[in-house]
Amino acid sequence: MPQTTRFTSHEEYVASMPGDVQEILKKVQAVVEAALPQAERCISYNMPAYRDQTVLFYFGSFKNHLGVYPPVMGDAALIAELAPYRNGKGNLIFKYQAPIPYELIGRVAVALAKE
């Protein structure tokens, strides 16, 4: 994805990705929308995001992984469960070559909405 691309919708962002990644992004959308039915789609930081008054959840596709932002801060048990996926800043990295834990991503969305 060129740095100059500015996305205006989730659909535009997803369509810009390779087919196998598009399927992953669509599943993330479905999981988040089921977990947060009140949240609205938006683009923030040029990534797909969800908001309910404020932006609660971002996700983005990178060369080798799916990123989920911001870090979960208020649920110690969930933070411990997320340890294998956390980077140095606490953001989540899910490698494409491993199964994507969609159910866990749904729980992250709920936790972020509560924070």
Secondary structure as the mmCIF struct_conf table of DSSP 4:
data_model
#
loop_
_struct_conf.conf_type_id
_struct_conf.id
_struct_conf.beg_label_comp_id
_struct_conf.beg_label_asym_id
_struct_conf.beg_label_seq_id
_struct_conf.end_label_comp_id
_struct_conf.end_label_asym_id
_struct_conf.end_label_seq_id
TURN_TY1_P TURN_TY1_P1 GLN A 3 THR A 4
BEND BEND1 SER A 9 SER A 9
HELX_RH_AL_P HELX_RH_AL_P1 HIS A 10 ALA A 15
TURN_TY1_P TURN_TY1_P2 SER A 16 SER A 16
BEND BEND2 MET A 17 MET A 17
HELX_RH_AL_P HELX_RH_AL_P2 GLY A 19 ALA A 35
TURN_TY1_P TURN_TY1_P3 PRO A 37 GLN A 38
STRN STRN1 GLU A 40 SER A 44
TURN_TY1_P TURN_TY1_P4 TYR A 45 ASN A 46
STRN STRN2 MET A 47 ARG A 51
BEND BEND3 ASP A 52 THR A 54
STRN STRN3 VAL A 55 SER A 61
BEND BEND4 LYS A 63 ASN A 64
STRN STRN4 HIS A 65 TYR A 69
BEND BEND5 PRO A 70 PRO A 70
BEND BEND6 GLY A 74 GLY A 74
HELX_RH_AL_P HELX_RH_AL_P3 ALA A 76 LEU A 82
HELX_RH_3T_P HELX_RH_3T_P1 ALA A 83 TYR A 85
STRN STRN5 ARG A 86 ARG A 86
TURN_TY1_P TURN_TY1_P5 GLY A 88 LYS A 89
BEND BEND7 GLY A 90 GLY A 90
STRN STRN6 LEU A 92 LYS A 95
TURN_TY1_P TURN_TY1_P6 TYR A 96 GLN A 97
BEND BEND8 ALA A 98 ALA A 98
HELX_RH_AL_P HELX_RH_AL_P4 TYR A 102 LYS A 114
#
